[in-house]
Structures are given as C-alpha cells and as structure tokens.
Amino acid sequence: MATSQWSPPVVVVLLAATIFLNMTSAMMLGPLLVELSQYFHTTVALTGQLTAASAITWALTAYLAGPLSDMYGRRLMMLIGLILIIVGTFSSALAWSYSALLAFRLLMGFGAAMIPPNCIATVADLYPPERRGKAMGWVISATGLGMAFGIPLVALLTAVGGWRFPFYVLGLLLLILWGFLWMGLPRVQSATGDTATFVSHLKVVSTQRVFWYILIANGLQVMAYIGMSGYLAAYLIQSYRMDAGDTALPLSLAGLGVIAGGLVGGRVADRSDRASVLTCTFLGGGLAAALAFTLPFSPWLTVVFAFAVSGLLLLAWPVAAVMLTDFAGDSRATATGLFAVSNQMGILGGASLGGVMLSLGRFPLVGLFCLAMAVFAAGIMQYKVRGAEEVRQRSALS
C-alpha cells in the first residue's frame, strides 16, 4: 500500500477536489453552448461537439495513462495531467475562433485523462479491499459536486462576465489545487519503467472478458447520462426561455443526483448482488431521461427527472470501479485507465449522437436515445456481468 505524509482521509479530500474541478472543466460547456454558438456563428448542435472533441483525446490518453501510472507512480501522472488541464483551460479563455477553442479543448482532454484513473487507483492503494467501496464513493461523488455546483457556477460566471470568464476562474482554481497535490500526494510508489511490465499490466485486464462487459455497459450508461445532462441547459433555455444565469439553480438541483448516486453506489459496491442492482438502476435512469425531454410541462418537473437520471445512472461509477479493481489485482491503474476510456467513449457518444438526435428530431428524440442506451447497458450487466461476478464470489469463498 502507498504511504503519504498526509493522512488518507486528507488525501481523499484532495482527490475529491481534483475530480470536482476535472469534471467541471470537462462539462463546463453545457451552459455556454447557446452563447458560444452565437459568438462563433454556429449551431448549438455543433458547439456541443466541443465536449465530444475533448472526449476523443481523453479516451486515447486514458488507455496509456493507467499502465504508465502502474509503472511510474500516481503522483507524477496526476501532476502532469493537471498542468495540461491548466494550460488548456487558460488557453480556451483566449480562443479567437471555433477551431482554436476546439484545439484547446483537445489539449485539455489529454490532461483530464490522467486524473480519474489515478485518483481511483490511489484510493485502492491507500485503503484495504473491505474499505475501498465507501472511499471510492466519496471520491466519485465529487463528480456530482461538479454537476451540482461547478456547472451552475459556470452559468453564473457566464452571466457576470461572458463566456471567457469561467475559463479564467477555473484555471486559477486548478493552479491552486496543483500546489496542494504536489505537497500531499503519496510519494513512495513502485516505478519499474519496464516495457515488459507495461505489456503485462495490459494483459492482466485485456484477457479477462468480464472487463470488457463491465466497460461496455458503463460506456452505454454514460452515453445515456451525457445525452441528457449535456443538453439539459440548452433544453431549459430553448423550451422555457431562460438565460444562462437562470439555469444555475435547475442544473445544481439536477447535479445533486450525481452526489446521491455516488454515495449510494459506494455502499452498493460492497454488496454481493451489485450487478443486479445496476440492472434496475440503468432501466430506471433511462426511463427518466426519456421523460425529461418529452414532458415539457414545467422546468422543475424536468429537474426532477434529471435528478433521477443522475442518481440512478451514475450510481454505477463507484460500483464499476470496485468491480474492475477486484478483478485487476496489482494492475489497478490499468483497469481504471480503461474505465476512464469507457467513460470518455460514453461522453463522446452521448454528446455527438445526442447532437445528431437533436438535429433530427429535437429534444424528445434525444430522450429516446438515452433510454435505448440504458436498456442495452442493463442487458449486458444482467446477462454477462452478473454471472462472472457470481463465479468470482464463489472462488473467493472457496
């Protein structure tokens, strides 16, 4: 287990803050879509692809970030990743064209890819298996803080100072956080730097079929979540004639569902029937996403459904993370790196395909797309992952 000069609970707080700002930076474009489309003379659907763009570099980098972390240590990879996010965020504030902003978001994706797998692997390093679920639940629930408070903060900052102002504020907060991480992250970790070790870490996870089932199911449920959350602000603005500042409270309330899902998921992760629980939550979250965009009676009814989507779908994140680390052995960061790839492919699919659905059939078709992805995820979890989980549990008992 890794050691730190700061206590594990304090390190967990730092990791949660890192996840919070990382998620806020990745998803901050939601409240900016309408203003960005007007400034760069494009459509909302096209500016929505900026989120998909950062997901591409995120997914490509996360595949390598895990094995490199297992080889060279979590601390180095975290600090490098955060520097790239800081540069990409400050540069985005200076973007002079849609193409320039696209390039800076791609850079941000490279750095952001290094954060979640290293945060999750650090928790696994610091805590024994019987205590990992709750600790990971706290860290991953910080994703919900990003959705509940970070994204609404972006909306408020935009209303105060325009679309560039949130980038400056986030860049400054990230820079301060980098200093705390430099002081507090564990320094004593294995660092082989061996190419053979790199390959062996990949083999441990890539040769186990259950890994791919978990990752595919996770990617599909993330598609459903991003299809709803990525276009929620635009839906509220266009359907209820709100401005960006007016969406802050609804987005905050909807984001609280991510916090609830993360905390509950941390406890579900230690259950023997966790795969069956995820099957049910996937189906419920998909149905709520469909209703959110097809019942335009009230913005607050939409928020209720959005809260349900966030809580039911993202309950899976700590559960999937613990599942992967249970199967991974010493290749924990490699496993969580692939988990990050799965998340980013889900973000890419949700943002890009959600934009396609929006252009074809407006918002109700986006909701039906979310429902379909959630149903597919539930089927994989029930008929592929649950059996492998039962075999692993029997093996552990014997």
QUILIN-V286263 format. One record per helix or strand of 3 or more residues. SS is the DSSP state (H for helix, E for strand). FROM is the first residue (numbers start at 1). LEN is the number of residues. If there is no record, write none. Layout:
BEGIN
ss=[SS SS]
from=[FROM FROM]
len=[LEN LEN]
END
This chain:
BEGIN
ss=[H H H H H H H H H H H H H H H H]
from=[8 30 44 49 74 98 129 165 195 209 232 247 274 299 316 332]
len=[20 10 4 24 20 29 33 20 12 21 9 22 19 16 13 66]
END
